[in-house]
Amino acid sequence: MNSNSPKLLKIESYIVPTLLKKTRLQDLAADMFTMLPTKSGVKKALKNKLVKIDNQIVNSSTFLYGGETIDLYQNQKNNQKPTIQIALKIIYEDEHLALINKPAGITVSGTKKYTLENALSGNLAKSKEPDALIRPEPIHRLDHPTSGILLIGKTSKSVVALNKLFENRTIRKTYYAITIGKMQPFGSIETAIETKNARTSYEVIYSEKSDRFDFLNLVKLSPHSGRKHQLRIHLSEQETPILGDKTYGSEGKILNGNGLYLHAYSLEFTHPITGDTINYKAKPPKKFTRLFPEITY
């Protein structure tokens, strides 16, 4: 192996039980590795030469007979994504996961250099777990203009488990928004987004008259699905768009200069590794308190 070859870290092993007949590796691997719960994940790992049988690199056509030791690796080296220096506020962190307070105006991840994901390594302590990720991974997304609490995975096992929590809708998310127009005190919005079912519950915490916007409302939002731009679309459809929303806002009532008044306030879920209840909050930015100084979050 030359000096430019990526270093590999073993993250999981499996001993194949006795088989009634020879079986292709790709057909069994999704049931072997908790880090790779899908066949597509196994296929990608095989393509990247991250799977070994009895210490030998293998491919998807390799047959298993029983008794083999199968090891899964991850690359220690990743030169494709840069690291940038941005100070992030850490709300909670352990060996498996972290919660950070995302600033408004930064993209969570993507192909560009200036993303929150590229700043995580410089802010979070590297996990001491054997399957620690070289680069921590955001588990979900917040829009570029949205601020607030964001969940990060620090190990391969936690990333898989946290993604399953989101898929099963067992993570409770709460947002705050400031909206324009007259709203009912509480309610539920259920309209499809891109043909998929979507539901948002809301409660108006505070409302006051406004010469420019008719009413300004501080609203607590609970999404029961995870569609793209769900909260922004649902509130716009009610003709009570979020203040500062240049995409879904009302013509002539766009507030420029202070960004979108949407903040991811809290996350509550059961820690998939320790079983502890995780319930943390991120206080809204000052632009919220400037409009409603009498509210305590």
C-alpha positions as CSV (number, residue, x, y, z in Angstrom):
1,M,0.0,0.0,0.0
2,N,1.5,3.3,-1.0
3,S,1.6,6.5,1.2
4,N,-1.3,8.0,-0.8
5,S,-3.7,5.1,-0.2
6,P,-6.5,5.9,2.3
7,K,-6.1,4.5,5.8
8,L,-8.9,2.1,6.7
9,L,-10.6,1.8,10.1
10,K,-12.4,-1.4,11.0
11,I,-15.9,-0.5,12.3
12,E,-17.8,-3.8,12.3
13,S,-17.2,-7.5,12.1
14,Y,-19.5,-10.5,11.5
15,I,-18.9,-14.3,11.5
16,V,-21.1,-16.1,8.9
17,P,-23.1,-18.9,10.4
18,T,-23.4,-22.3,8.7
19,L,-25.3,-21.9,5.4
20,L,-27.5,-24.5,3.7
21,K,-26.1,-23.4,0.3
22,K,-23.6,-21.0,-1.0
23,T,-24.9,-17.4,-1.0
24,R,-23.7,-14.2,-2.6
25,L,-22.2,-11.7,-0.2
26,Q,-24.3,-8.8,-1.4
27,D,-27.5,-10.8,-0.6
28,L,-26.6,-11.3,3.1
29,A,-24.6,-8.2,4.0
30,A,-27.6,-5.9,4.6
31,D,-28.5,-8.3,7.5
32,M,-25.0,-8.5,8.8
33,F,-24.0,-4.9,9.3
34,T,-26.0,-2.4,11.4
35,M,-24.0,0.4,9.7
36,L,-25.2,-0.7,6.3
37,P,-28.9,-1.5,6.6
38,T,-29.6,-1.4,2.8
39,K,-28.4,-3.3,-0.2
40,S,-27.4,-0.1,-1.9
41,G,-25.2,0.8,1.1
42,V,-23.5,-2.6,0.8
43,K,-23.0,-2.2,-2.9
44,K,-21.3,1.2,-2.4
45,A,-19.0,-0.2,0.3
46,L,-18.0,-3.1,-1.9
47,K,-17.3,-0.7,-4.8
48,N,-15.1,1.4,-2.5
49,K,-13.3,-1.8,-1.3
50,L,-14.4,-1.4,2.3
51,V,-15.5,-5.0,2.9
52,K,-13.0,-7.8,3.5
53,I,-13.6,-11.5,4.0
54,D,-10.9,-13.2,6.0
55,N,-8.8,-10.1,5.5
56,Q,-9.1,-10.2,1.7
57,I,-10.8,-7.5,-0.5
58,V,-14.0,-9.0,-2.1
59,N,-16.7,-7.9,-4.5
60,S,-20.5,-8.5,-4.8
61,S,-20.1,-11.8,-6.7
62,T,-18.1,-13.4,-3.9
63,F,-19.9,-16.5,-2.5
64,L,-20.2,-17.3,1.2
65,Y,-20.3,-20.9,2.6
66,G,-20.3,-20.3,6.3
67,G,-17.7,-19.6,8.9
68,E,-16.1,-16.7,7.2
69,T,-15.2,-13.5,9.1
70,I,-16.5,-10.4,7.3
71,D,-15.1,-7.0,8.2
72,L,-16.5,-3.6,7.3
73,Y,-14.2,-0.6,7.1
74,Q,-14.4,3.2,6.7
75,N,-11.9,5.5,5.1
76,Q,-9.8,7.5,7.6
77,K,-8.9,9.9,4.9
78,N,-11.4,12.1,3.0
79,N,-9.8,14.9,0.9
80,Q,-13.0,15.6,-1.1
81,K,-14.5,18.0,1.3
82,P,-12.7,21.0,2.9
83,T,-12.7,22.1,6.5
84,I,-13.7,25.6,7.3
85,Q,-13.4,27.6,10.6
86,I,-16.8,28.8,11.9
87,A,-17.5,29.0,15.6
88,L,-20.7,27.1,16.3
89,K,-22.7,27.1,19.6
90,I,-22.8,23.5,20.9
91,I,-26.0,22.8,22.9
92,Y,-25.3,19.1,23.8
93,E,-22.5,16.7,22.9
94,D,-21.6,13.1,23.8
95,E,-19.6,10.3,22.1
96,H,-22.4,9.5,19.8
97,L,-24.2,12.7,18.8
98,A,-24.4,16.4,19.2
99,L,-26.9,19.2,19.0
100,I,-25.8,22.6,17.6
101,N,-27.5,26.0,17.1
102,K,-27.3,26.6,13.4
103,P,-27.0,30.3,12.5
104,A,-29.3,31.7,9.8
105,G,-27.7,32.3,6.4
106,I,-25.6,29.1,6.1
107,T,-26.4,26.0,4.2
108,V,-26.2,22.8,6.1
109,S,-24.5,20.7,3.5
110,G,-23.8,20.4,-0.2
111,T,-21.0,20.8,-2.8
112,K,-20.0,24.3,-1.8
113,K,-17.1,25.0,0.6
114,Y,-19.0,27.3,3.0
115,T,-21.4,24.8,4.6
116,L,-22.1,24.0,8.3
117,E,-21.1,20.4,7.7
118,N,-17.6,21.5,6.8
119,A,-17.3,23.3,10.1
120,L,-18.3,20.5,12.3
121,S,-14.9,18.8,12.7
122,G,-13.5,22.1,14.0
123,N,-16.2,22.4,16.7
124,L,-17.0,18.9,17.9
125,A,-14.7,16.5,19.8
126,K,-13.9,13.4,17.9
127,S,-15.7,10.4,19.3
128,K,-13.7,7.7,21.1
129,E,-16.1,5.0,19.8
130,P,-14.6,2.4,17.4
131,D,-16.9,3.5,14.6
132,A,-16.2,7.2,15.0
133,L,-16.8,9.2,11.9
134,I,-13.9,11.3,10.6
135,R,-16.4,14.0,9.7
136,P,-19.6,14.3,11.8
137,E,-22.8,14.2,9.8
138,P,-26.0,16.3,10.0
139,I,-28.9,14.0,10.4
140,H,-31.5,16.4,9.0
141,R,-31.7,19.8,7.3
142,L,-32.7,23.3,8.0
143,D,-33.2,25.8,5.2
144,H,-30.4,28.2,4.4
145,P,-32.3,31.2,6.1
146,T,-33.6,29.2,9.0
147,S,-31.8,29.2,12.4
148,G,-32.0,26.7,15.3
149,I,-31.3,23.3,16.7
150,L,-29.7,20.7,14.4
151,L,-28.9,17.1,15.2
152,I,-25.5,15.7,14.3
153,G,-24.3,12.1,14.3
154,K,-20.7,11.3,15.4
155,T,-20.5,7.6,14.8
156,S,-21.6,5.2,12.0
157,K,-24.0,3.4,14.4
158,S,-25.6,6.6,15.7
159,V,-26.1,8.0,12.1
160,V,-28.0,4.9,11.1
161,A,-30.1,4.9,14.3
162,L,-30.9,8.6,14.2
163,N,-32.0,8.4,10.6
164,K,-34.4,5.6,11.6
165,L,-35.9,7.8,14.3
166,F,-36.6,10.5,11.7
167,E,-38.0,7.9,9.3
168,N,-40.3,6.6,12.1
169,R,-41.3,10.2,13.1
170,T,-40.3,9.6,16.7
171,I,-38.3,12.8,17.0
172,R,-40.5,15.7,18.2
173,K,-39.6,19.0,16.6
174,T,-40.8,22.5,17.7
175,Y,-40.3,25.7,15.8
176,Y,-41.1,29.4,16.4
177,A,-42.1,31.7,13.6
178,I,-43.4,35.2,13.2
179,T,-46.2,35.4,10.7
180,I,-48.2,38.1,9.0
181,G,-52.0,38.4,9.1
182,K,-54.9,37.4,11.3
183,M,-54.7,33.8,12.6
184,Q,-56.9,31.5,14.6
185,P,-55.5,30.8,18.2
186,F,-54.5,27.3,17.2
187,G,-55.1,24.8,14.5
188,S,-53.8,22.1,12.1
189,I,-52.9,22.5,8.5
190,E,-53.2,19.4,6.3
191,T,-52.4,19.9,2.7
192,A,-50.2,17.8,0.4
193,I,-46.8,19.0,-0.6
194,E,-45.6,17.7,-4.0
195,T,-48.4,15.1,-3.8
196,K,-47.2,13.8,-0.4
197,N,-49.3,14.1,2.8
198,A,-48.1,16.8,5.2
199,R,-49.5,18.1,8.5
200,T,-48.5,21.0,10.7
201,S,-50.0,21.9,14.1
202,Y,-49.7,25.5,15.3
203,E,-50.5,27.7,18.3
204,V,-50.4,31.5,18.4
205,I,-48.4,32.5,21.4
206,Y,-48.8,36.3,21.0
207,S,-50.4,38.6,18.4
208,E,-50.5,42.3,18.0
209,K,-51.8,44.8,15.4
210,S,-49.4,46.2,12.8
211,D,-49.9,49.2,10.5
212,R,-47.8,47.6,7.8
213,F,-48.7,43.9,8.1
214,D,-52.2,44.0,9.7
215,F,-51.1,41.5,12.4
216,L,-47.8,40.1,13.6
217,N,-48.0,36.8,15.3
218,L,-45.5,34.7,17.3
219,V,-46.4,31.2,16.5
220,K,-45.3,27.8,17.8
221,L,-45.2,25.1,15.1
222,S,-45.1,21.3,15.3
223,P,-44.5,19.5,12.0
224,H,-45.9,16.0,11.9
225,S,-44.1,15.2,8.6
226,G,-40.9,16.4,7.0
227,R,-41.6,17.8,3.6
228,K,-39.3,20.4,2.0
229,H,-40.3,23.9,3.1
230,Q,-43.3,22.4,4.8
231,L,-43.8,25.1,7.4
232,R,-43.2,28.0,5.0
233,I,-45.6,26.5,2.4
234,H,-48.4,25.6,4.9
235,L,-48.4,29.1,6.5
236,S,-48.3,30.8,3.1
237,E,-51.3,28.7,2.0
238,Q,-53.2,30.0,5.0
239,E,-52.4,33.6,3.8
240,T,-50.4,34.1,6.9
241,P,-46.8,33.7,5.5
242,I,-43.7,33.9,7.7
243,L,-42.2,37.3,8.0
244,G,-39.2,37.8,5.7
245,D,-40.1,34.9,3.4
246,K,-39.0,36.0,-0.1
247,T,-40.1,32.8,-1.7
248,Y,-43.6,32.2,-0.2
249,G,-44.4,35.7,1.2
250,S,-47.2,38.0,0.2
251,E,-46.4,40.5,-2.6
252,G,-45.8,44.0,-1.1
253,K,-45.3,42.6,2.4
254,I,-41.8,41.3,2.2
255,L,-39.5,42.5,5.0
256,N,-36.0,42.9,3.7
257,G,-32.8,43.1,5.8
258,N,-33.5,40.7,8.7
259,G,-33.9,37.4,6.9
260,L,-36.6,34.7,7.6
261,Y,-38.3,34.7,11.0
262,L,-38.3,30.9,11.4
263,H,-36.3,29.2,14.1
264,A,-36.0,25.5,15.0
265,Y,-36.5,25.8,18.8
266,S,-36.4,22.2,20.3
267,L,-35.8,18.5,19.6
268,E,-37.0,15.7,21.9
269,F,-36.2,12.0,21.4
270,T,-34.9,8.9,23.0
271,H,-31.1,8.6,22.7
272,P,-30.8,5.5,20.4
273,I,-27.6,4.3,22.2
274,T,-28.0,5.2,25.9
275,G,-31.8,5.2,26.1
276,D,-31.8,8.6,27.8
277,T,-34.4,11.2,27.0
278,I,-32.9,14.0,25.0
279,N,-34.8,17.3,25.2
280,Y,-32.9,20.5,24.4
281,K,-33.8,24.0,23.2
282,A,-32.2,26.8,21.3
283,K,-33.3,30.3,22.2
284,P,-34.5,32.3,19.1
285,P,-32.1,35.0,17.8
286,K,-32.4,38.6,19.0
287,K,-34.6,39.7,16.0
288,F,-37.4,37.7,17.6
289,T,-37.1,39.4,21.0
290,R,-36.8,42.8,19.4
291,L,-40.3,42.4,17.9
292,F,-41.8,40.7,21.0
293,P,-39.6,41.7,24.0
294,E,-42.3,40.7,26.5
295,I,-42.0,37.0,25.5
296,T,-39.7,34.6,27.5
297,Y,-38.6,31.5,25.7
